[in-house]
Amino acid sequence: MGIGVDIADISRVETALRRTPALAARLFAKGERARLAPSLAACFAAKEAVAKALGGPGGLRWTDVEVLHDREGRPVLELRGTVAAAAARLGAGSWHLSLSHDAGLCVAMVVAERAER
């Protein structure tokens, strides 16, 4: 149904959060906020990639996407609120997420699959 890719500079995310501490509550779900800068940058890239996979609809709240990990340690997405509603409107039923870190950058790749009918 849609794909999204985003790259985040770890030091840029770290600097922004240090300069504006309230930014963390606007960008990250409560469970994400205790993470270190590389992980937060990956979460941010994943949120951007989700928005791109959905076609960039307006009104999405950053905290309505949360990056979690399954039992095997694979990253997974939890959608709620504005993002879950947009996904439902578009018919997205399942999500795939891949994250990578290298040379001070994080990349997130998201694939949204149409729900089976």
DSSP file (Angstrom, degrees, kcal/mol; ACC not computed):
  #  RESIDUE AA STRUCTURE BP1 BP2  ACC     N-H-->O    O-->H-N    N-H-->O    O-->H-N    TCO  KAPPA ALPHA  PHI   PSI    X-CA   Y-CA   Z-CA
    1    1 A M              0   0    0      0, 0.0     2,-0.3     0, 0.0   112,-0.2   0.000 360.0 360.0 360.0 -39.1    0.0    0.0    0.0
    2    2 A G  E     -A  112   0A   0    110,-1.8   110,-3.3     2,-0.0     2,-0.3  -0.971 360.0-153.9-167.6 152.2    2.8    2.4    0.8
    3    3 A I  E     -A  111   0A   0     -2,-0.3     2,-0.3   108,-0.2   108,-0.2  -0.938  11.0-171.7-127.7 154.9    6.5    2.6    1.7
    4    4 A G  E     -A  110   0A   0    106,-2.4   106,-3.1    -2,-0.3     2,-0.4  -0.994   3.3-174.3-146.9 141.8    8.4    5.3    3.6
    5    5 A V  E     +A  109   0A   0     -2,-0.3     2,-0.3   104,-0.2   104,-0.2  -0.993   8.1 172.3-134.1 140.7   12.1    5.9    4.2
    6    6 A D  E     -A  108   0A   0    102,-2.0   102,-2.6    -2,-0.4     2,-0.4  -0.996  17.7-152.5-148.5 150.2   13.7    8.5    6.4
    7    7 A I  E     -A  107   0A   0     -2,-0.3     2,-0.4   100,-0.2   100,-0.2  -0.971  12.4-167.9-121.3 135.9   17.2    9.3    7.7
    8    8 A A  E     -A  106   0A   0     98,-2.8    98,-2.7    -2,-0.4     2,-0.6  -0.983  21.0-131.6-126.4 137.5   18.0   11.1   10.9
    9    9 A D  E  >  -A  105   0A   0     -2,-0.4     4,-2.1    96,-0.2    96,-0.2  -0.780  16.1-149.4 -85.0 117.6   21.3   12.6   12.1
   10   10 A I  H  > S+     0   0    0     94,-2.3     4,-2.6    -2,-0.6     5,-0.2   0.903  94.8  48.7 -58.1 -46.4   21.9   11.3   15.7
   11   11 A S  H  > S+     0   0    0     93,-0.5     4,-2.6     1,-0.2    -1,-0.2   0.853 109.4  53.4 -66.0 -33.3   23.8   14.4   16.8
   12   12 A R  H  > S+     0   0    0      2,-0.2     4,-2.3    -3,-0.2    -1,-0.2   0.916 111.2  45.4 -67.0 -42.2   21.2   16.7   15.4
   13   13 A V  H  X S+     0   0    0     -4,-2.1     4,-2.3     2,-0.2    -2,-0.2   0.930 113.9  50.0 -64.1 -45.2   18.4   14.9   17.3
   14   14 A E  H  X S+     0   0    0     -4,-2.6     4,-2.0    -5,-0.2    -2,-0.2   0.914 112.1  47.3 -59.7 -45.1   20.5   14.9   20.5
   15   15 A T  H  X S+     0   0    0     -4,-2.6     4,-2.7     1,-0.2     5,-0.2   0.911 111.2  50.9 -63.9 -43.9   21.3   18.7   20.1
   16   16 A A  H  X S+     0   0    0     -4,-2.3     4,-2.2     1,-0.2     7,-0.2   0.898 111.8  47.2 -62.2 -41.0   17.6   19.6   19.5
   17   17 A L  H  < S+     0   0    0     -4,-2.3    -1,-0.2     2,-0.2    -2,-0.2   0.855 113.6  47.8 -70.3 -35.1   16.5   17.6   22.6
   18   18 A R  H  < S+     0   0    0     -4,-2.0    -2,-0.2    -5,-0.2    -1,-0.2   0.905 115.8  44.4 -69.7 -41.6   19.2   19.2   24.8
   19   19 A R  H  < S+     0   0    0     -4,-2.7    -2,-0.2     1,-0.3    -1,-0.2   0.854 128.1  27.3 -71.1 -36.1   18.4   22.7   23.5
   20   20 A T    ><  -     0   0    0     -4,-2.2     3,-2.0    -5,-0.2     4,-0.4  -0.750  66.8-179.8-130.1  83.1   14.6   22.2   23.8
   21   21 A P  T >  S+     0   0    0      0, 0.0     3,-1.1     0, 0.0     4,-0.4   0.794  80.1  63.3 -57.3 -30.7   13.8   19.6   26.5
   22   22 A A  T >> S+     0   0    0      1,-0.2     4,-1.0     2,-0.2     3,-0.5   0.680  84.8  78.6 -68.4 -15.4   10.0   19.9   26.0
   23   23 A L  H <> S+     0   0    0     -3,-2.0     4,-2.0     1,-0.2     3,-0.4   0.849  81.9  64.5 -61.3 -34.9   10.5   18.6   22.5
   24   24 A A  H <> S+     0   0    0     -3,-1.1     4,-2.7    -4,-0.4    -1,-0.2   0.894 101.0  49.4 -57.4 -42.2   10.8   15.0   23.8
   25   25 A A  H <4 S+     0   0    0     -3,-0.5    -1,-0.2    -4,-0.4    -2,-0.2   0.782 112.9  48.0 -70.3 -26.1    7.2   15.0   25.0
   26   26 A R  H  < S+     0   0    0     -4,-1.0    37,-0.4    -3,-0.4    36,-0.3   0.789 122.6  31.6 -82.0 -28.8    6.0   16.3   21.6
   27   27 A L  H  < S+     0   0    0     -4,-2.0     2,-0.4    35,-0.1    -2,-0.2   0.792 113.5  52.6 -99.2 -32.3    7.9   13.8   19.5
   28   28 A F  S  < S-     0   0    0     -4,-2.7    35,-0.2    -5,-0.3    -1,-0.1  -0.869  74.1-119.7-121.3 141.3    8.2   10.6   21.5
   29   29 A A    >>  -     0   0    0     -2,-0.4     3,-1.8    36,-0.4     4,-1.2  -0.307  42.6-102.5 -64.7 156.8    5.7    8.4   23.3
   30   30 A K  T 34 S+     0   0    0      1,-0.3     3,-0.5     2,-0.2     4,-0.4   0.869 122.0  54.2 -52.2 -42.5    6.3    8.0   27.1
   31   31 A G  T 34 S+     0   0    0      1,-0.2    -1,-0.3     2,-0.1     3,-0.2   0.686 108.5  50.1 -67.9 -18.3    7.9    4.6   26.6
   32   32 A E  T X4 S+     0   0    0     -3,-1.8     3,-1.9     1,-0.1    -1,-0.2   0.735  89.1  80.8 -88.8 -24.4   10.4    6.0   24.1
   33   33 A R  T 3< S+     0   0    0     -4,-1.2    -1,-0.1    -3,-0.5    -2,-0.1   0.693  83.7  59.2 -64.0 -23.4   11.7    9.0   26.1
   34   34 A A  T 3  S+     0   0    0     -4,-0.4    -1,-0.3    -3,-0.2    -2,-0.1   0.488  85.3 108.0 -84.1  -1.6   14.2    7.1   28.3
   35   35 A R  S <  S-     0   0    0     -3,-1.9     2,-0.1     1,-0.1    -3,-0.0  -0.273  75.4-102.5 -75.5 161.2   16.2    5.8   25.3
   36   36 A L    >>  -     0   0    0      1,-0.1     4,-2.3     4,-0.0     3,-0.6  -0.356  41.6 -94.5 -77.9 163.6   19.6    7.1   24.3
   37   37 A A  H 3> S+     0   0    0      1,-0.2     4,-2.8     2,-0.2     5,-0.2   0.840 121.5  53.5 -51.5 -45.2   20.1    9.5   21.4
   38   38 A P  H 3> S+     0   0    0      0, 0.0     4,-1.8     0, 0.0    -1,-0.2   0.917 112.9  44.6 -60.4 -39.5   20.8    6.8   18.7
   39   39 A S  H <> S+     0   0    0     -3,-0.6     4,-2.3     2,-0.2    -2,-0.2   0.888 112.8  50.9 -70.4 -38.6   17.6    5.0   19.5
   40   40 A L  H  X S+     0   0    0     -4,-2.3     4,-2.6     2,-0.2    -1,-0.2   0.897 108.8  51.9 -64.9 -39.5   15.6    8.3   19.7
   41   41 A A  H  X S+     0   0    0     -4,-2.8     4,-2.5    -5,-0.2    -1,-0.2   0.899 109.9  49.4 -62.9 -39.5   16.9    9.3   16.3
   42   42 A A  H  X S+     0   0    0     -4,-1.8     4,-2.3    -5,-0.2    -2,-0.2   0.897 110.1  50.8 -65.7 -40.1   15.8    5.9   14.9
   43   43 A C  H  X S+     0   0    0     -4,-2.3     4,-2.2     2,-0.2    -2,-0.2   0.916 110.6  49.6 -61.6 -43.0   12.3    6.4   16.5
   44   44 A F  H  X S+     0   0    0     -4,-2.6     4,-2.2     1,-0.2    -2,-0.2   0.928 110.9  48.8 -62.4 -45.5   12.1    9.8   14.9
   45   45 A A  H  X S+     0   0    0     -4,-2.5     4,-2.4     1,-0.2    -1,-0.2   0.887 110.0  52.6 -61.7 -38.7   13.1    8.4   11.5
   46   46 A A  H  X S+     0   0    0     -4,-2.3     4,-2.3     2,-0.2    -1,-0.2   0.901 107.8  50.7 -64.0 -41.1   10.5    5.6   11.9
   47   47 A K  H  X S+     0   0    0     -4,-2.2     4,-2.1     2,-0.2    -2,-0.2   0.911 111.7  47.7 -63.6 -42.7    7.7    8.1   12.6
   48   48 A E  H  X S+     0   0    0     -4,-2.2     4,-2.1     1,-0.2    -2,-0.2   0.909 111.2  51.3 -62.6 -42.3    8.7   10.2    9.5
   49   49 A A  H  X S+     0   0    0     -4,-2.4     4,-2.5     2,-0.2    -2,-0.2   0.869 107.4  52.9 -65.2 -37.0    8.7    7.0    7.5
   50   50 A V  H  X S+     0   0    0     -4,-2.3     4,-1.7     2,-0.2    -1,-0.2   0.940 108.7  49.9 -61.6 -47.4    5.2    6.0    8.7
   51   51 A A  H  <>S+     0   0    0     -4,-2.1     5,-3.1     1,-0.2     4,-0.2   0.903 112.0  48.4 -58.6 -41.6    3.9    9.4    7.7
   52   52 A K  H ><5S+     0   0    0     -4,-2.1     3,-1.4     1,-0.2    -1,-0.2   0.899 107.9  53.9 -66.2 -40.8    5.5    9.0    4.2
   53   53 A A  H 3<5S+     0   0    0     -4,-2.5    -1,-0.2     1,-0.3    -2,-0.2   0.815 108.7  50.8 -62.5 -29.7    4.0    5.4    3.9
   54   54 A L  T 3<5S-     0   0    0     -4,-1.7    -1,-0.3    -5,-0.2    -2,-0.2   0.457 124.7-104.1 -86.1  -1.8    0.6    6.9    4.6
   55   55 A G  T < 5 -     0   0    0     -3,-1.4    -3,-0.2    -4,-0.2    -2,-0.1   0.610  59.4 -76.8  89.3  11.6    1.1    9.6    1.9
   56   56 A G      < -     0   0    0     -5,-3.1    -1,-0.2    -6,-0.2    -4,-0.1   0.871  63.9-173.5  70.2  40.0    1.8   12.4    4.4
   57   57 A P    >   -     0   0    0      0, 0.0     3,-0.6     0, 0.0    -1,-0.2  -0.382  24.8-114.6 -66.0 145.9   -1.8   13.2    5.6
   58   58 A G  T 3  S+     0   0    0      1,-0.2    -2,-0.0    -2,-0.0     0, 0.0  -0.254  89.3  45.2 -72.3 164.9   -2.0   16.2    7.9
   59   59 A G  T 3   +     0   0    0      1,-0.3     2,-0.3    -2,-0.0    -1,-0.2   0.547  69.9 146.9  82.9   8.6   -3.0   16.2   11.5
   60   60 A L    <   -     0   0    0     -3,-0.6     2,-0.5    22,-0.1    -1,-0.3  -0.605  40.7-140.3 -79.6 137.4   -0.8   13.2   12.6
   61   61 A R    >   -     0   0    0     -2,-0.3     3,-1.8     1,-0.1    22,-0.2  -0.840   7.3-139.7 -96.6 132.2    0.6   13.4   16.2
   62   62 A W  G >  S+     0   0    0     -2,-0.5     3,-1.4   -36,-0.3   -33,-0.2   0.864 102.1  57.3 -56.1 -39.4    4.2   12.2   16.6
   63   63 A T  G 3  S+     0   0    0    -37,-0.4    -1,-0.3     1,-0.3   -33,-0.1   0.542  88.1  76.8 -75.2  -4.6    3.3   10.4   19.8
   64   64 A D  G <  S+     0   0    0     -3,-1.8    16,-2.2   -35,-0.1     2,-0.4   0.390  90.2  63.0 -86.3   4.6    0.6    8.3   18.1
   65   65 A V  E <   -C   79   0B   0     -3,-1.4     2,-0.4    14,-0.2   -36,-0.4  -0.999  68.7-177.6-123.5 127.8    3.4    6.2   16.6
   66   66 A E  E     -C   78   0B   0     12,-2.3    12,-2.5    -2,-0.4     2,-0.6  -0.990  20.8-140.1-127.9 135.8    5.6    4.2   19.0
   67   67 A V  E     +C   77   0B   0     -2,-0.4    10,-0.2    10,-0.2     2,-0.2  -0.844  33.6 164.3 -93.7 120.7    8.6    2.0   18.2
   68   68 A L  E     -C   76   0B   0      8,-2.8     8,-2.6    -2,-0.6     2,-0.4  -0.609  30.7-121.7-120.6-178.0    8.6   -1.2   20.3
   69   69 A H  E     -C   75   0B   0      6,-0.3     5,-0.1    -2,-0.2    -2,-0.0  -0.996  17.8-135.6-131.9 139.0   10.5   -4.5   20.0
   70   70 A D    >   -     0   0    0      4,-2.6     3,-2.0    -2,-0.4     6,-0.0  -0.148  44.7 -81.9 -80.7-176.2    9.0   -7.9   19.8
   71   71 A R  T 3  S+     0   0    0      1,-0.3    -1,-0.1     2,-0.1    -2,-0.0   0.781 131.9  50.9 -59.6 -28.7   10.2  -11.0   21.8
   72   72 A E  T 3  S-     0   0    0      2,-0.1    -1,-0.3     1,-0.0    -2,-0.0   0.454 121.4-106.4 -88.7  -0.9   13.0  -11.6   19.3
   73   73 A G  S <  S+     0   0    0     -3,-2.0    -2,-0.1     1,-0.3    -1,-0.0   0.462  70.9 144.6  91.2   1.5   14.2   -8.0   19.5
   74   74 A R        -     0   0    0      1,-0.1    -4,-2.6    -5,-0.1    -1,-0.3  -0.497  55.4-110.1 -73.0 141.1   12.8   -6.9   16.1
   75   75 A P  E     +C   69   0B   0      0, 0.0    22,-0.4     0, 0.0     2,-0.3  -0.510  41.6 179.7 -72.2 139.1   11.4   -3.3   15.9
   76   76 A V  E     -C   68   0B   0     -8,-2.6    -8,-2.8    -2,-0.2     2,-0.4  -0.930  22.5-121.6-135.1 159.6    7.7   -3.1   15.5
   77   77 A L  E     -C   67   0B   0     -2,-0.3     2,-0.5   -10,-0.2   -10,-0.2  -0.841  12.7-163.0-105.2 138.9    5.2   -0.2   15.3
   78   78 A E  E     -C   66   0B   0    -12,-2.5   -12,-2.3    -2,-0.4     2,-0.4  -0.987  15.1-166.2-116.7 120.5    2.3    0.5   17.6
   79   79 A L  E     +C   65   0B   0     -2,-0.5     2,-0.3   -14,-0.2   -14,-0.2  -0.839  16.2 155.2-107.0 142.4   -0.2    3.0   16.1
   80   80 A R    >>  +     0   0    0    -16,-2.2     4,-1.3    -2,-0.4     3,-1.3  -0.925  47.0   3.2-150.0 174.6   -2.9    4.8   18.0
   81   81 A G  H 3> S+     0   0    0     -2,-0.3     4,-2.3     1,-0.2     5,-0.2  -0.119 126.0   4.4  51.3-127.7   -5.0    7.9   17.8
   82   82 A T  H 3> S+     0   0    0      1,-0.2     4,-2.0     2,-0.2    -1,-0.2   0.834 135.7  47.8 -62.4 -36.5   -4.5   10.1   14.7
   83   83 A V  H <> S+     0   0    0     -3,-1.3     4,-2.5     2,-0.2    -1,-0.2   0.910 111.5  49.0 -74.4 -42.0   -2.1    7.7   13.0
   84   84 A A  H  X S+     0   0    0     -4,-1.3     4,-2.4     2,-0.2    -2,-0.2   0.897 111.9  50.8 -62.2 -39.6   -4.2    4.6   13.6
   85   85 A A  H  X S+     0   0    0     -4,-2.3     4,-2.4     2,-0.2    -2,-0.2   0.913 110.9  47.5 -65.1 -43.1   -7.2    6.5   12.2
   86   86 A A  H  X S+     0   0    0     -4,-2.0     4,-1.8     2,-0.2    -2,-0.2   0.912 112.3  50.1 -64.2 -41.8   -5.3    7.6    9.1
   87   87 A A  H  X>S+     0   0    0     -4,-2.5     5,-2.7     1,-0.2     4,-0.9   0.909 111.2  48.6 -62.8 -42.2   -4.1    4.0    8.6
   88   88 A A  H ><5S+     0   0    0     -4,-2.4     3,-0.5     3,-0.2    -2,-0.2   0.910 108.8  53.3 -64.6 -42.8   -7.6    2.6    8.9
   89   89 A R  H 3<5S+     0   0    0     -4,-2.4    -1,-0.2     1,-0.2    -2,-0.2   0.876 114.2  42.5 -58.6 -38.0   -9.0    5.2    6.4
   90   90 A L  H 3<5S-     0   0    0     -4,-1.8    -1,-0.2    -5,-0.2    -2,-0.2   0.568 116.5-114.0 -87.9 -10.2   -6.4    4.1    3.9
   91   91 A G  T <<5 +     0   0    0     -4,-0.9    24,-3.6    -3,-0.5     2,-0.4   0.689  54.2 162.3  87.3  19.5   -6.8    0.4    4.6
   92   92 A A  E   < +B  114   0A   0     -5,-2.7    22,-0.3    22,-0.3    -1,-0.3  -0.606   5.5 168.6 -74.4 125.6   -3.4   -0.3    6.0
   93   93 A G  E     +     0   0A   0     20,-3.4     2,-0.3    -2,-0.4    21,-0.2   0.749  57.3  21.5-110.6 -32.3   -3.6   -3.6    7.9
   94   94 A S  E     -B  113   0A   0     19,-1.5    19,-3.2     2,-0.0     2,-0.3  -0.973  62.9-151.9-140.9 156.8    0.0   -4.6    8.7
   95   95 A W  E     -B  112   0A   0     -2,-0.3     2,-0.4    17,-0.2    17,-0.2  -0.932   3.8-161.7-130.8 147.0    3.3   -2.8    9.0
   96   96 A H  E     -B  111   0A   0     15,-2.1    15,-2.2    -2,-0.3     2,-0.4  -0.991  12.4-171.8-127.5 138.5    7.0   -3.8    8.6
   97   97 A L  E     -B  110   0A   0    -22,-0.4     2,-0.4    -2,-0.4    13,-0.2  -0.996   8.6-178.3-135.1 132.7    9.8   -1.7   10.1
   98   98 A S  E     -B  109   0A   0     11,-2.3    11,-2.5    -2,-0.4     2,-0.3  -0.999   8.7-171.2-128.5 135.0   13.6   -1.9    9.6
   99   99 A L  E     +B  108   0A   0     -2,-0.4     2,-0.3     9,-0.2     9,-0.2  -0.934   4.9 178.2-124.4 146.5   16.0    0.3   11.4
  100  100 A S  E     -B  107   0A   0      7,-2.0     7,-2.7    -2,-0.3     2,-0.4  -0.995  11.7-158.6-147.7 147.6   19.8    0.8   11.0
  101  101 A H  E     +B  106   0A   0     -2,-0.3     2,-0.3     5,-0.2     5,-0.2  -0.982  24.8 145.8-124.9 136.2   22.5    3.0   12.5
  102  102 A D  E >   +B  105   0A   0      3,-2.5     3,-2.0    -2,-0.4    -2,-0.0  -0.890  62.4   0.2-167.2 140.5   25.8    3.8   11.0
  103  103 A A  T 3  S-     0   0    0      1,-0.3     3,-0.1    -2,-0.3    -2,-0.0   0.825 129.0 -50.2  51.9  40.1   28.3    6.8   10.9
  104  104 A G  T 3  S+     0   0    0      1,-0.3   -94,-2.3   -95,-0.1   -93,-0.5   0.575 118.7 104.1  79.7   8.6   26.1    9.0   13.1
  105  105 A L  E <   -AB   9 102A   0     -3,-2.0    -3,-2.5   -96,-0.2     2,-0.4  -0.884  53.1-154.7-122.7 154.1   23.0    8.4   11.1
  106  106 A C  E     -AB   8 101A   0    -98,-2.7   -98,-2.8    -2,-0.3     2,-0.4  -0.978   9.3-164.9-123.0 141.1   19.8    6.3   11.5
  107  107 A V  E     -AB   7 100A   0     -7,-2.7    -7,-2.0    -2,-0.4     2,-0.4  -0.978   0.7-165.8-125.5 141.7   17.6    5.1    8.7
  108  108 A A  E     -AB   6  99A   0   -102,-2.6  -102,-2.0    -2,-0.4     2,-0.5  -0.990   1.8-167.7-126.3 135.4   14.1    3.7    9.0
  109  109 A M  E     -AB   5  98A   0    -11,-2.5   -11,-2.3    -2,-0.4     2,-0.4  -0.992   9.9-173.9-121.9 126.6   12.3    1.8    6.3
  110  110 A V  E     -AB   4  97A   0   -106,-3.1  -106,-2.4    -2,-0.5     2,-0.4  -0.970   9.0-168.8-124.7 136.0    8.5    1.2    6.7
  111  111 A V  E     -AB   3  96A   0    -15,-2.2   -15,-2.1    -2,-0.4     2,-0.5  -0.994   6.6-160.4-122.1 126.9    6.2   -0.8    4.5
  112  112 A A  E     -AB   2  95A   0   -110,-3.3  -110,-1.8    -2,-0.4     2,-0.4  -0.931   9.7-157.0-105.9 124.9    2.4   -0.6    5.0
  113  113 A E  E     - B   0  94A   0    -19,-3.2   -20,-3.4    -2,-0.5   -19,-1.5  -0.818  23.0-109.9-102.6 142.2    0.4   -3.5    3.6
  114  114 A R  E     - B   0  92A   0     -2,-0.4   -22,-0.3   -22,-0.3   -23,-0.1  -0.417  40.6-104.5 -66.3 140.4   -3.2   -3.2    2.7
  115  115 A A        -     0   0    0    -24,-3.6     2,-0.1     1,-0.1    -1,-0.1  -0.388  38.8-106.8 -64.8 141.4   -5.6   -5.1    5.0
  116  116 A E              0   0    0      1,-0.1    -1,-0.1    -2,-0.1   -25,-0.0  -0.450 360.0 360.0 -69.1 142.7   -6.9   -8.3    3.6
  117  117 A R              0   0    0     -2,-0.1    -1,-0.1    -3,-0.1    -2,-0.1   0.430 360.0 360.0-102.1 360.0  -10.5   -8.1    2.6
